[in-house]
Amino acid sequence: MFKRLNTGGENLKPQEIRNSTIKLLNDDFNQFIVKMSNVDSFKNCISNISSEKKSNDMIKSLYLDFLHLKITETTINMMWENS
């Protein structure tokens, strides 16, 4: 996708590549994820995760998983109600 200017640098992790792509296209969604990952109810959901594992990227990734599960749950419930 893009190369780092400093060829001696570390390779990007997959999540770093996704973050960069999102920011290049439109940073609104990334800002939404950052904002929502700071909501108390979500913080409560991840309260059992150790501090060492709670990097900014990990928290955003966990929120995306959380969001995906909520959307899936809502979709299944709507399908069930309409059947």
C-alpha distances in whole Angstrom, upper triangle without the diagonal:
4,7,10,13,15,15,17,16,15,12,11,13,11,13,12,8,10,12,10,9,12,14,12,13,16,18,21,20,19,22,24,23,24,27,28,27,30,32,35,36,32,33,36,34,32,35,36,32,33,32,30,27,27,24,23,20,22,24,22,21,24,25,22,24,27,26,25,29,31,29,30,34,34,33,35,38,38,38,41,43,43,44
4,7,9,12,12,15,13,13,11,10,13,13,14,12,9,12,13,10,10,14,13,11,14,17,18,21,21,19,22,25,24,24,27,29,28,30,33,36,36,33,33,37,35,33,36,36,33,33,32,29,28,27,24,22,20,22,25,22,22,25,26,24,26,29,28,28,31,33,32,33,36,37,36,38,41,41,41,44,46,46,47
4,6,9,8,11,10,11,9,9,13,14,16,13,11,14,15,12,13,16,16,14,17,20,20,24,24,22,24,27,26,26,29,31,29,32,35,37,38,35,35,38,36,34,36,37,33,33,31,29,27,27,24,23,20,23,26,24,23,27,28,26,28,31,31,30,33,35,34,35,39,40,39,41,44,44,44,47,49,49,50
4,5,6,9,7,9,8,9,13,14,16,12,11,15,15,12,14,17,16,15,18,21,20,24,24,21,24,27,25,25,28,30,28,30,34,36,37,34,33,37,36,33,35,36,32,31,30,27,26,26,22,21,19,22,25,23,23,27,28,26,28,31,31,31,34,36,35,36,39,40,40,42,45,45,46,48,50,50,52
4,6,9,8,11,12,12,16,18,19,16,15,18,18,15,17,20,18,17,20,23,22,26,26,24,26,29,28,27,30,32,31,33,36,39,40,37,36,40,39,36,38,39,35,34,32,30,29,28,25,24,22,25,28,26,26,30,31,30,32,35,34,34,37,39,39,40,43,44,44,46,48,48,49,52,53,54,55
4,5,6,9,11,12,16,19,20,16,16,20,19,17,19,22,21,20,23,25,25,28,28,26,27,31,29,28,31,33,32,33,37,39,40,37,36,39,39,36,37,38,34,33,31,28,28,28,24,24,22,25,28,27,27,30,31,30,32,35,35,35,38,40,40,41,44,45,45,47,49,50,51,53,55,55,57
4,5,8,9,12,15,18,20,17,16,20,20,18,20,23,22,21,24,27,26,30,30,27,29,32,30,30,33,35,33,35,38,41,42,38,37,40,39,36,38,38,34,33,32,29,28,28,25,25,23,26,28,27,27,30,32,31,32,35,36,35,38,40,40,41,44,45,45,47,49,50,50,53,55,55,56
4,7,9,12,15,18,20,17,18,21,21,19,22,25,24,23,27,29,28,31,31,28,30,33,31,30,34,35,33,35,38,40,41,38,37,40,39,35,37,37,33,32,30,27,26,27,24,24,23,25,28,27,27,30,32,31,33,36,36,36,39,41,41,42,44,46,46,48,50,51,51,54,56,56,57
4,7,9,12,15,17,14,14,18,18,16,19,22,21,21,24,26,25,28,28,24,27,29,27,26,30,31,29,31,34,36,37,34,33,36,35,32,33,33,30,28,26,23,23,24,20,21,19,21,24,24,23,27,28,28,29,32,33,33,35,37,38,38,41,43,43,44,47,48,48,50,53,53,54
4,6,9,12,14,11,13,16,16,15,18,20,20,20,23,25,24,27,26,23,25,28,25,25,28,29,27,29,32,34,35,31,30,33,32,29,31,30,27,25,24,21,20,21,18,18,16,18,22,21,21,24,26,25,26,29,30,30,32,35,35,35,38,40,40,41,44,45,45,47,50,50,51
4,6,9,12,10,10,13,14,13,15,18,18,19,21,23,22,26,24,22,24,27,24,24,28,28,26,28,32,34,34,30,30,33,31,28,30,30,26,26,25,22,20,21,18,18,16,18,21,20,19,22,24,23,24,27,28,27,30,32,32,33,36,37,37,39,41,42,43,45,47,48,48
4,6,8,6,6,10,11,10,12,15,15,16,18,20,19,22,21,18,21,23,20,20,24,25,23,25,28,30,31,27,27,30,28,25,28,28,24,24,23,20,18,19,16,15,13,15,18,17,16,19,21,19,21,24,24,24,27,29,29,30,32,34,34,36,38,39,39,42,44,44,45
4,5,5,6,9,10,11,13,14,16,17,19,20,19,22,20,17,20,22,19,19,23,23,21,23,26,28,28,25,24,27,25,22,25,25,21,21,20,18,16,16,14,14,11,12,15,14,13,16,18,17,18,21,22,21,23,26,26,27,29,31,31,32,35,36,37,39,41,42,42
4,5,5,6,9,10,11,12,14,15,17,18,18,20,18,16,19,20,17,18,22,22,20,23,25,28,27,24,24,27,24,22,25,25,22,22,22,20,17,17,15,15,11,12,15,13,11,15,16,14,15,19,19,18,21,23,23,24,26,28,28,29,32,33,33,35,38,38,39
4,5,5,6,9,10,11,12,14,15,16,15,17,15,12,16,17,14,14,18,18,16,19,22,24,24,20,20,23,21,19,22,22,19,20,19,18,15,14,12,11,7,9,11,10,8,12,13,11,13,16,16,16,19,21,21,22,24,26,26,28,30,31,32,34,36,37,38
4,5,5,6,9,10,11,12,14,15,14,17,15,12,15,17,15,15,18,19,17,20,23,25,26,22,22,25,24,21,24,24,21,21,20,18,16,15,12,11,8,11,13,11,11,14,15,14,16,19,19,19,22,24,24,25,28,29,29,31,33,34,35,37,39,40,41
4,5,5,6,9,10,11,12,14,14,17,15,13,16,18,16,17,20,21,20,22,25,28,28,24,25,28,26,24,27,28,24,25,24,22,19,19,16,15,11,14,16,14,13,16,17,15,17,20,20,20,23,25,24,25,28,29,29,31,33,34,34,37,39,39,40
4,5,5,6,9,10,11,12,12,14,12,10,14,15,13,14,18,18,17,20,23,25,25,22,23,26,24,22,25,26,23,24,23,22,19,18,16,14,11,13,14,11,10,14,14,12,14,17,17,16,19,21,20,22,25,25,25,27,30,30,31,33,35,35,37
4,5,5,6,9,10,11,9,12,10,8,11,13,11,11,15,16,15,18,20,23,24,20,21,24,23,21,24,25,22,23,22,21,18,17,14,11,9,12,13,10,10,14,14,12,15,17,16,17,20,21,21,23,25,26,26,29,31,31,32,35,36,37,38
4,5,5,6,9,10,9,13,12,10,13,15,14,14,18,19,18,21,23,26,27,24,24,28,26,25,27,29,26,26,25,23,21,20,17,14,12,15,16,13,14,17,17,16,18,21,20,20,24,25,24,26,29,29,29,32,34,34,35,38,39,39,41
4,5,5,6,9,9,12,11,10,14,15,14,16,19,20,19,22,25,28,28,25,26,29,27,26,29,30,27,28,27,26,23,22,19,17,14,17,18,15,15,18,18,16,18,21,19,19,23,24,23,24,27,28,27,30,32,32,33,36,37,37,39
4,5,5,6,6,9,8,7,10,12,11,13,15,16,17,19,21,25,25,22,23,27,25,24,27,29,26,27,26,25,23,21,19,16,13,16,16,13,13,17,15,13,16,18,17,17,21,21,20,22,25,25,25,28,30,29,31,33,35,35,37
4,6,5,4,8,8,7,9,12,12,12,15,17,17,19,21,25,26,23,24,27,26,25,28,30,27,28,26,26,23,21,18,15,14,17,17,14,15,18,17,15,19,21,19,20,23,24,23,25,28,28,28,31,33,32,34,36,37,38,40
4,6,7,10,11,10,13,15,15,16,19,20,21,23,25,29,29,27,27,31,30,29,31,33,30,31,29,29,27,25,22,19,17,20,21,17,18,22,20,19,22,24,22,22,26,27,25,27,30,30,30,33,35,34,35,38,39,39,41
4,7,9,10,10,13,14,15,16,18,20,21,23,25,29,29,26,28,31,30,29,32,34,31,32,31,30,28,26,23,20,18,21,21,18,18,22,20,18,21,23,21,21,25,25,23,25,28,28,27,30,32,31,33,36,37,36,38
4,6,7,8,10,11,13,14,15,17,18,20,22,26,26,24,25,29,28,27,30,32,30,31,30,30,27,25,22,19,18,20,20,16,18,21,19,17,20,22,19,20,24,23,22,24,27,26,26,30,31,30,32,35,35,35,37
4,6,5,6,9,10,11,12,14,15,17,19,23,24,21,22,26,25,24,27,29,27,28,27,27,25,22,19,16,15,18,17,14,16,18,16,15,19,20,18,19,23,22,21,24,27,26,26,30,31,31,32,35,36,36,38
4,5,5,6,9,10,10,12,14,16,17,21,22,20,21,24,24,24,26,29,27,29,27,28,25,23,21,17,16,19,17,14,16,18,16,15,18,19,16,18,21,20,19,22,25,24,24,28,29,28,30,33,33,33,36
4,5,5,6,9,10,10,12,15,16,19,20,17,19,22,21,21,24,26,25,26,25,26,23,20,19,15,14,16,15,11,13,15,12,11,15,15,13,14,18,17,16,19,21,20,21,24,25,25,27,30,30,31,33
4,5,5,6,9,10,11,13,15,18,19,16,18,21,20,19,22,24,22,24,22,23,20,17,15,12,11,13,12,9,11,13,11,10,14,15,13,15,18,18,18,20,23,22,23,26,27,27,29,32,33,33,35
4,5,5,6,9,10,11,13,17,18,16,17,20,20,19,22,25,23,24,22,23,21,18,16,12,13,15,13,10,13,15,12,13,16,16,15,17,20,19,19,22,24,23,25,28,28,28,31,33,33,34,37
4,5,5,6,8,10,11,15,15,14,15,18,18,18,21,23,22,24,23,24,22,18,17,14,14,15,13,10,13,14,11,11,14,14,12,14,17,16,16,19,21,20,21,24,25,25,27,29,30,31,33
4,5,5,6,9,10,14,14,11,13,16,15,15,18,20,19,21,20,21,18,15,14,11,11,12,9,6,9,10,7,7,11,11,9,12,15,14,15,18,19,19,21,23,24,25,27,29,29,31,33
4,6,5,7,9,13,14,12,12,16,16,15,17,20,18,19,18,19,17,13,12,9,10,11,9,7,10,11,9,10,14,13,13,15,18,17,18,21,22,22,24,27,27,28,30,32,33,34,36
4,6,6,7,11,12,11,12,15,15,15,17,20,19,21,19,21,19,16,15,12,13,14,11,10,13,13,10,12,15,14,13,16,18,17,18,21,22,22,24,26,27,27,30,31,32,33,36
4,5,5,9,10,8,10,13,13,13,15,18,18,20,19,21,19,15,15,13,13,14,10,9,12,11,8,10,12,11,10,13,15,13,15,18,18,18,21,23,23,24,26,28,28,30,32
4,6,8,9,6,7,11,10,10,12,15,14,16,15,17,15,11,12,9,11,10,7,6,9,8,6,9,11,10,10,13,15,14,16,19,19,20,22,24,24,26,28,29,30,32,34
4,6,9,7,7,10,11,11,12,15,15,16,15,17,16,12,13,11,13,13,9,10,13,12,10,13,15,13,13,17,18,17,19,22,22,22,25,27,27,28,31,32,32,34,36
4,6,6,6,9,10,11,12,16,16,18,17,20,18,15,16,14,16,15,12,12,15,13,10,13,15,12,13,16,17,15,17,20,20,20,23,25,24,26,28,29,29,32,34
4,5,5,6,9,10,10,14,15,17,16,20,18,15,17,16,18,17,13,14,17,14,12,16,17,14,15,18,18,16,19,22,21,21,24,26,25,27,30,30,30,33,35
4,5,5,6,9,10,13,14,17,18,21,19,16,18,17,19,17,13,14,16,13,11,14,15,11,13,16,15,13,16,19,17,18,21,22,21,23,26,26,27,29,31
4,5,5,7,9,12,12,15,15,18,16,13,15,14,15,13,10,11,12,9,8,11,11,8,10,13,13,12,15,17,16,17,20,22,21,23,26,26,27,29,31
4,5,5,6,10,10,12,12,15,14,11,13,13,14,13,9,11,13,10,10,13,14,11,13,16,16,15,19,20,20,21,24,25,25,27,29,30,30,33,35
4,5,5,8,10,13,13,17,15,13,16,16,18,15,12,15,16,12,12,16,15,12,15,18,16,16,19,21,19,21,24,25,24,27,29,29,30,32,34
4,6,8,9,12,14,16,14,13,16,16,16,14,11,13,14,10,10,13,12,9,12,15,13,13,17,18,16,18,21,22,22,24,26,26,27,30,31
4,6,6,9,10,13,10,9,12,13,14,11,9,11,12,8,9,13,12,10,13,15,14,15,18,19,19,21,24,24,24,27,29,29,30,33,34
4,6,8,9,12,11,10,13,14,16,13,11,14,15,12,13,16,16,14,17,19,18,18,22,23,22,24,27,27,27,30,32,32,33,36,37
4,6,9,12,11,10,14,16,17,14,13,16,16,13,15,18,16,15,18,20,19,20,23,24,23,25,28,28,28,31,33,32,34,37,38
4,7,8,7,7,11,13,14,11,10,14,13,11,13,16,15,14,18,19,18,20,23,23,23,26,28,28,29,31,33,33,35,37,38
4,5,6,7,10,13,14,12,12,15,15,13,16,19,18,18,21,22,22,23,26,27,27,29,31,32,33,35,37,37,38,41,42
4,5,5,8,11,13,11,11,14,15,14,16,19,19,19,22,23,23,25,27,28,28,31,33,33,34,37,38,39,40,43,44
4,6,7,11,12,10,11,15,15,14,17,19,19,20,23,24,24,26,28,29,30,32,34,35,36,38,39,40,42,44,45
4,6,9,10,7,9,12,12,11,14,16,16,16,19,21,21,23,25,26,26,29,30,31,32,35,36,37,39,41,42
4,6,8,6,6,9,10,9,12,14,14,15,17,19,20,21,23,25,25,27,29,30,31,33,35,36,37,39,41
4,5,5,6,9,10,10,12,14,15,16,18,20,21,22,24,26,27,28,30,31,33,34,36,37,39,41,42
4,5,5,6,9,10,11,12,14,15,16,18,20,21,23,24,26,27,29,30,31,33,35,36,37,39,41
4,5,5,6,9,10,11,12,14,15,16,18,20,21,23,24,26,27,29,30,32,33,35,36,37,39
4,5,5,6,9,10,11,12,14,15,16,18,20,21,22,24,26,27,28,30,31,33,35,36,37
4,5,5,6,9,10,10,12,14,15,16,18,20,21,22,24,26,27,28,30,31,33,34,36
4,5,5,6,9,10,10,12,14,15,16,18,20,21,22,24,26,27,28,30,31,33,35
4,5,5,6,9,10,11,12,14,15,17,18,20,21,23,24,26,27,29,30,32,33
4,5,5,6,9,10,11,12,14,15,16,18,20,21,22,24,26,27,29,30,32
4,5,5,6,8,10,10,12,14,15,16,18,20,21,22,24,25,27,28,30
4,5,5,6,9,10,10,12,14,15,16,18,20,21,22,24,26,27,28
4,5,5,6,9,10,10,12,14,15,16,18,20,21,22,24,26,27
4,5,5,6,9,10,11,12,14,15,16,18,20,21,23,24,26
4,5,5,6,9,10,11,12,14,15,16,18,20,21,23,24
4,5,5,6,9,10,11,12,14,15,16,18,20,21,23
4,5,5,6,9,10,10,12,14,15,16,18,20,21
4,5,5,6,9,10,10,12,14,15,16,18,20
4,5,5,6,9,10,11,12,14,15,17,18
4,5,5,6,9,10,11,12,14,15,17
4,5,5,6,9,10,10,12,14,15
4,5,5,6,9,10,11,12,14
4,5,5,6,9,10,11,12
4,5,5,6,9,10,11
4,5,5,6,9,10
4,5,5,6,9
4,5,5,6
4,5,5
4,6
4
